[in-house]
Amino acid sequence: MQLSRKQLILIVSLSGVALLLIAGLFFVIRCGGKRDPIPAEPSLPPATEPPRPSDTPSPSPTAEPTESPSPTPYFLPLVPEGGTGTPAPSSPPAPTPSGSPEAERPKDARDGVYNEQIREFMAIGTLNGEAVAVLLVHVEPPEATIVTIPCETAATVYTLSEGAAVERTDVAPIGSAAARAPGVREGCWNLVWAVKNLTGWRAPEYVYVDLACMEAFFSFVPSLPLERGDVDLAAFAEMLNEEGEARARSMGEIGVGAARFLGRVSLWDLPAFRSATRGAFGSSLSVFDLLALMRALRRVDTFTVTVLPTEIKNGVRVLSDAAELPF
């Protein structure tokens, strides 16, 4: 049987398309299966004690040579007491293990756990570079626990240079950590480290959304169901004007409403969603991990939103002594 010219062209074209599809699928499997791990905190710059005034030296016998004192190392408090500038050391640091960066941070039974039974990550919502939503999420179907931190809460926050090296430390609003880095990715790392400095809990993964995309999001989602009733774009804008624990709870409820909405649909069947969040969404998770997370959220019946309690001390919002994570 001899094929015509048109049939040969059609077969060649279909073969080429098939090869491209196979290559594309291979690329997605290869790249989509990779996570972007959050590195361990970078080394802090050496701290030095302020110079001490000395009296006019008087003649004395030649003293025995002594070793110069080593610089005072940093010791990061979990809950800073407020104020500004580099926190002073409060006690000697624990010895740092040698080896890989993974070995340098303390091991936690929850750290890095990500499977079909339990998921933990930090959800970050930013506006104009700063985090206005800081949500610690613990998913264990059929329940999910969301703990929100008021973004004005004072914490030990790093300022990062190129390469994510620490230039300085300050006691500053925790939401500012996202903007104290050369890029969005490093800003998310910085916020993870700041939350660890504040609470002792280190998020193994993060999911990031630039809330500037919410106008486009609400253009195809009429409203989101929240505990206080449905919310639309105007209500969302009003929530951003709230402060402290009120805004933290609102942001937690927004996250729950979005999770419930996305749990009813297929993310990849929403071209409008992809268009609205293009360039505004990022994650340390791989594509396959995100899809697994979506499946887990569909199995969640109960979302519990709690806010870490804060108080004002010397004009600075800090975590209250009663603040405690439920997981």
C-alpha positions, 0 to 999 in steps of 0.5 A: 500500500502506497501512501499519498503525499498528504498522508505522509505529511499528516503522519510526520506531523502527528509523529512530531506532535507526539514527540513534543508531547512526550518530551513535554511530559518528561520535562514536567515529570523531571522538573515538577517532581523537584522541591525547592528546599528552604536552606538553613539559616545563614551564618550571622556576622560577628558581633562585637562589644562596644568600646570601653573607655579607659583611663590614662595608662600609668607606667607599669611592669611589662605584662605577660602577653594574653590572648585577645578576647573573641567576639561575642556571638549572637544568641537569638531570643525566641520572643524579643522584648521590643525595641530596635537594633541588634539583640544583645546576647543573653546566654552562651550559644549552643555548639554548632554541629559540623557537616551539611546545612541539614545537620546544622539545625536541630532535628524536629519530628515534624520537620520536613514531614510531607505525606498523605497523612499529614502536611505542614507549611506556611502560607504567606500573603504579601502586598507591596512586598511585605507580608500581611498574612502569615499562616501556619497550616497543619493539614491532617484530613478530615481536619486542618488547623490554621494558626495566624500571626499578626504581621505587626508582631515584633520578632528577630528579623534578618536583612539579607544581601545578595546570596541570602547572607545576613547583613544585620538583625533587628527587632522588627515587625515579622511581616517586614521579613519578606521585604528584607531580601533581594528577591521573593524567594529569599524573602519567603526563606527570611520569613520562615526563619523569622517565624522560627526565631519568634515561635520556635517552629520552622515551616518545612515548606511555604506557599506564597501569594501576592495579594495584588492578584485578588482583583483578578481572582474576584473577577471570576470568583463572585465571593468566598464563604467565610465564617462572618459571611461571604466576602467580595473584593470590597470586603477584602479591601476593608479587611486589609485596613484592619490591624493586629489580631483582627486582620490576622483572623481575617487573613486566616478566614480568607485562606480557608475560603480560598481552600474550600473554593479550590477544593471544589474545582480542578486547579488546572481547569481554571485558565482564569485562575492561572492567568490571575495568579501568573507571577503572583504565586510561588511555592517551595513545593513541587507541582506534584506536591501541590496537587497532593496538597489539593487532594488533601484539602478536598478531604478536609471537613473542618478548618480551625482558625486561631490567632496567636495572642499579642499585647502591646509593650512599650508601644511594640506589639509582641506575643503574649506569654500565653501564646502557644502553638496547638501543634 
